Amino acid sequence: MVRVRASLSRLPAYVPGRKPHGAIVLASNESPYGLLPGVAETLAEAVGGVSRYPDLRAVPLIEALAAHHRVEPERIAVGAGSSEVCAQLLHTVVSSGDEVVFGWRSFEAYPILTTVAGGTPVPVPLREHTLDLDAMVAAITSRTRAVFVCNPNNPTSTAVGAGALSDFADRVPEDVLIVVDEAYREYADPAAVPDGLALLGDRPNVVVLRTFSKAYGLAGLRVGYCVAPPGIAAHVRRTQVPFSVSALAQLAAVVALGEPAEVARRAALTVAERERVTGRLRALGHEVPDSQANFVWLPLGGDGENFALHCADGQVVVRPFPGEGVRVTIGLPEENDALLALAETWKG
Ligand SMILES: Cc1ncc(COP(=O)(O)O)c(C=O)c1O
């Protein structure tokens, strides 16, 4: 009998958003606006090249990212989505039994990837749907190797401000890696939510994680990256599965990065819709925390699954978190209207 790792049987499964044919899918926090200008043409031109391996070091993409963030290329490492970069970071710092602290509920990959890396997840309950940074500092022990700060937080949509975040970073020991996961940064109000890179990027134990899957509209191509101190970035490159970022993903990401005005325009449309949806849901009596992301959170507790079933009956797929609530991605205006119509007919 092959002896598999006991910890894997305790692994929670990653639950992907469902995508039934013909339904409106508001379950995976994707951009509803499709590809950015130039991406489809670039992919069509490059598709004939996929019989070859991609550039292992993703040099043009890393150079484009370095220029975009005005940092040295040595500070950038890429992966197949920021999920893979999370895993690479954990493989960089976690040895068997080491602890990884994160707010909970937060991005569901954190406990999974921590366990796969041989570490012990340390979830710290949120306070009022927001990361409890004091409690997260208090949860750090001599075994802690990393702490994830998901800002804005998935699935609760809230964010922590600059003062709280830098105060937190001051209190985390310098040998603990702080991973500021900014997957939804483009949807956040810059006056309320700090740019982790500008605020903390110079610290030797801070890594900022970004993705092309949300505002850049490339979720299906799988490309994300981190900006890190050069020594950490070098290890993140070492722990990458070789060639995990395809040539098509690298090329598309460079083109998408060259469209900042269009990215901002689309994000602003989503933000305006988010405010409309939030206002309407609140008028229906729902508690809806202030969102800084491209989704809203309905803390419906045990009623969440019933709400999600009601929506599914009306051909709108949302994402329930059993016993906690429902996450609703902001889609196109007519998709949001369909969601709101269902919210109106729901008898909770
Ligand atoms: C907070 C957060 N981080 C990272 C990711 C990973 O995104 P990807 O692996 O597609 O880059 C997600 C995806 O939902 C997320 O919500």
PDBQT file of the ligand as one rigid body, heavy atoms in Angstrom, charges set to zero:
ROOT
HETATM    1  C1  LIG A 401      -7.348  37.089  -2.882  1.00  0.00    +0.000 C 
HETATM    2  C2  LIG A 401      -6.952  36.289  -4.063  1.00  0.00    +0.000 A 
HETATM    3  N1  LIG A 401      -5.673  36.065  -4.282  1.00  0.00    +0.000 NA
HETATM    4  C3  LIG A 401      -5.262  35.358  -5.330  1.00  0.00    +0.000 A 
HETATM    5  C4  LIG A 401      -6.173  34.822  -6.206  1.00  0.00    +0.000 A 
HETATM    6  C5  LIG A 401      -5.642  33.968  -7.297  1.00  0.00    +0.000 C 
HETATM    7  O1  LIG A 401      -5.878  34.363  -8.516  1.00  0.00    +0.000 OA
HETATM    8  P1  LIG A 401      -5.056  33.755  -9.743  1.00  0.00    +0.000 P 
HETATM    9  O2  LIG A 401      -4.414  32.491  -9.297  1.00  0.00    +0.000 OA
HETATM   10  O3  LIG A 401      -6.071  33.545 -10.781  1.00  0.00    +0.000 OA
HETATM   11  O4  LIG A 401      -4.048  34.797 -10.062  1.00  0.00    +0.000 OA
HETATM   12  C6  LIG A 401      -7.530  35.018  -6.024  1.00  0.00    +0.000 A 
HETATM   13  C7  LIG A 401      -8.496  34.415  -6.943  1.00  0.00    +0.000 C 
HETATM   14  O5  LIG A 401      -9.673  34.361  -6.741  1.00  0.00    +0.000 OA
HETATM   15  C8  LIG A 401      -7.931  35.775  -4.910  1.00  0.00    +0.000 A 
HETATM   16  O6  LIG A 401      -9.220  35.983  -4.655  1.00  0.00    +0.000 OA
ENDROOT
TORSDOF 0
